[in-house]
Amino acid sequence: QVQLVESGGGLVQAGGSLSLSCAASGRSFRWYTMGWFRQAPGKEREFVTAISWSSGGTLYADSVKGRFTSSRDNTKNTVYLQMNSLKPEDTAVYYCAADRSVGGLQSRREAYDYWGQGTQVTASS
């Protein structure tokens, strides 16, 4: 079993930056692909980014490409999401998720086995 806890959300003006962290429990964390998703009010939860276990591979949604960067530190069981040039449309609850399969980088919610409780990010105009 893996438990995920996000932190670092908050309120920022459009154009600003925020950094999210996701701390994971469990010795198997280092082998999991990790993903970030977000859900705005009244909308479906959508894919943001995924990072492979070795940090050798990343995948980004087109809407965040060039502005967001995911990284991880397996020695600390932590994955990060650096968000720059935030826009009002980035406002959402952000969730980290863990995929324990070996199927490569996944953007589908169904591919992820464990989820955090989410952290609110608000970019005001």
C-alpha positions in Angstrom: 0.0 0.0 0.0 1.2 3.5 -0.8 0.0 6.7 0.8 0.5 10.0 -1.0 0.3 13.4 0.6 0.4 16.6 -1.5 1.5 20.0 -0.2 2.5 23.4 -1.5 -0.8 24.6 -3.0 -2.0 28.2 -2.5 -3.1 31.4 -4.0 -0.9 33.2 -6.5 -1.4 36.0 -9.1 -1.5 35.1 -12.7 2.0 34.9 -14.1 3.4 33.7 -10.8 4.8 30.4 -9.7 4.1 27.6 -7.2 5.8 24.4 -6.3 3.9 21.3 -5.2 5.3 18.3 -3.4 4.0 14.8 -3.0 5.4 12.7 -0.3 5.0 8.9 -0.6 5.2 6.1 1.9 6.3 2.7 1.0 9.6 1.2 -0.2 8.3 0.5 -3.7 7.9 4.2 -4.5 11.1 4.4 -6.5 9.8 1.9 -9.1 6.5 3.6 -9.7 5.6 6.0 -12.5 4.2 9.1 -10.8 1.6 11.4 -12.2 -0.1 14.7 -11.5 -3.7 15.4 -12.3 -6.0 18.3 -11.7 -9.7 18.9 -11.3 -11.4 22.2 -11.7 -15.0 22.8 -10.3 -17.5 21.2 -12.6 -14.9 19.5 -14.8 -13.4 16.1 -15.2 -10.1 15.2 -13.6 -7.4 15.8 -16.2 -3.9 14.7 -16.8 -1.1 17.2 -16.2 2.2 15.3 -16.3 3.8 11.9 -15.6 7.4 11.0 -14.7 9.1 7.6 -15.0 10.7 5.9 -12.0 14.2 6.9 -13.1 13.2 10.4 -14.1 14.4 9.5 -17.6 11.0 10.1 -19.1 8.4 12.7 -18.7 5.1 13.4 -20.4 3.1 16.7 -20.3 -0.3 17.8 -21.3 -0.2 20.4 -24.1 -1.8 22.9 -21.8 1.1 23.0 -19.4 4.1 22.1 -21.7 6.8 24.7 -21.3 5.4 26.1 -18.1 5.3 23.1 -15.7 8.1 20.8 -14.8 7.9 17.5 -12.9 10.8 15.9 -11.0 11.4 13.4 -8.3 13.8 12.4 -5.6 13.6 8.7 -4.9 15.9 9.0 -1.9 13.2 11.2 -0.3 10.2 9.4 -1.7 9.0 12.7 -3.1 7.8 14.0 -6.4 7.6 17.6 -7.3 5.7 19.8 -9.7 7.1 23.3 -10.5 4.5 25.5 -12.0 5.5 28.8 -13.7 3.6 31.4 -15.6 0.4 30.3 -14.0 -2.9 31.2 -15.6 -6.4 31.5 -14.2 -7.3 28.3 -16.1 -4.7 26.4 -14.1 -6.9 26.9 -11.0 -7.9 23.4 -9.7 -7.3 20.8 -7.0 -4.0 19.1 -7.9 -3.6 15.4 -7.2 -0.5 13.2 -7.3 -0.9 9.5 -8.3 1.2 6.4 -8.5 1.1 3.8 -11.2 2.7 0.5 -10.0 2.6 -1.2 -13.4 5.5 -1.3 -15.9 3.4 0.1 -18.8 5.3 3.3 -19.3 4.1 6.8 -19.0 0.3 7.0 -18.7 -2.1 9.9 -19.1 -5.2 7.9 -18.3 -6.6 8.2 -14.8 -7.5 4.5 -14.8 -3.8 3.5 -15.1 -3.1 4.9 -11.6 -3.5 2.8 -8.5 -2.9 5.2 -5.6 -4.0 8.8 -5.2 -3.4 11.7 -2.8 -6.0 13.8 -1.2 -5.3 16.8 -3.4 -4.1 20.4 -2.8 -5.8 23.6 -4.1 -4.0 25.9 -6.5 -5.6 29.2 -7.4 -4.2 31.6 -9.9 -6.1 34.9 -9.8 -6.4 37.3 -12.7 
